[in-house]
Amino acid sequence: QVQLVESGGGSVQAGGSLRLSCAASGYTTSGYCMGWFRQAPGKERERVATIDSVGSINDANSVKGRFTISKDNAKNILYLQMYSLKPEDTAMYYCAADAGTSWEQRFGGNCWSRRASDFAYWGQGTQVTVSA
């Protein structure tokens, strides 16, 4: 059974940093498309960053240059390093994973193009609050 557990959220002032972690079990992060999403109250879930099975990364324009997604396949952990946080980054942050096709597991690709509804597995979320 695939399980994702996020941690690392908290409250920081604008300009601060946080690192979110997502511990995965029941599968290996190396073969999956994985991503971070966020959802603020009253808003739709937003895709923040993704990393595919071969390590190719994409991220949203709103976080480009400030957030970095990475994964440690040996530890089965997905990370989101966040710098220069802004009040508009305040949201519940979720990690997500999807196996994809055997081709995608082996060669990557088709990860950033996935919508939230295309991800099969989700964590419970971790809250990030940034004050001005």
N, C-alpha and C positions, 0 to 999 in steps of 0.2 A: 504494500500500500504506500503510495507516494504521499509524503507529508512535507510541508514547507512551514518553517517557523521563523518569523522575522524578529529582530531585536535591534536596539541601538537608537530608537527614537527618543525624543525629549524636547525640552524647551530651551531655545537659545536666542540671543539677541541678533539682530541683523548684522551680517558680516561674519558671523560665527560659522563653525563647521560641525558636522556630524558624520559618522560612518554607520550606515545600516548594514546589517548582516541577515542573511537568509540561509538557515541550515536546512539542508535537504536530506531526506531519507527515503528509502524505497526505490531509488534509481541513482544513476550517476550523472552528475551535472555535465560531464564531458559530452554526452550524446544528445543533449536537449537544447532547444531554444529556450532561453530564460530572459525574463524582463522585470523591470520595476515599473509600476503604475502608481498613480496617486489620485486621490479624490478629495476635493474640498467640499464642505457642506453646500448643498444646493447646486453642485456642478457635476458634470459627467466625469467618469473615470478617464484619466489622461495617461497616455503612454509616455514614460519618461526616458527609458533607455532599454536596449536589448543587446544580448550577446548570444551569438549562435553557437552551434556545436564545435566550430573550428576557431572560435574566438573573435569573429568579426563583430564590430560594435557599431551601433547607431544610437543617437540620442536626439531629443527634441530641441528645437531652436531655443526654447525658453531656458534650457539648462546647459546649453553648449558652452564649454570652457569653464564651467563651474562644477559639474557633476561628472563622475567617472564610474562606470560600471566595470566590474571585474569578477572573476570567479577563481576559486582554488579547487581544482578538480580532485586533488589528493584529499582535501578535507570535506569536499562536497558542500562548499559554502559559496554563496553569491553575495557580492558586496555592492554598495552604492556609497562612494565617497562624495560628500557634498561640502563644497567650499562657498564662501561669499553668499551665505544664505540670505534670502529676502523674505519679507512678510508674505509675499504672494506664493512662496514655497510651502506655506502652511497647509497641511493636508494629512490624511491617512495614507501611508505608503504601503503598498502591497507588492510582494514578489509573486511571480507566476512562472510556470514551466509548461512546456508542451513537447511531446516526443517528436511529432512530425513524421515524415516518411523516412524509410530506411536510407534513401538518397540524402535527405537533409541531415540525418544523423551522422552520415559519413562525410559529406562534403560541405555541409552548412547551407546558408542561404535561406530566404523566405522567412526570416525571423522578424525583422522590423515591420514587414508588411502585415503581420498578424494583428487582427483586432483583439480587443480584450476578450471577446466571446470565443475566440479561437484557442485560447489557452485553457488546457484541461485542468490544471492544478493551480491552486491559490493558497497563499498563507492567510493568516487571520488579520494581518495589518499591524503597523506600528505608527503611532502618532508623532508627527513633527510639527512643532509650533515655533514660529519665528516672530519675535516681537520687534517693533520699530525702535 
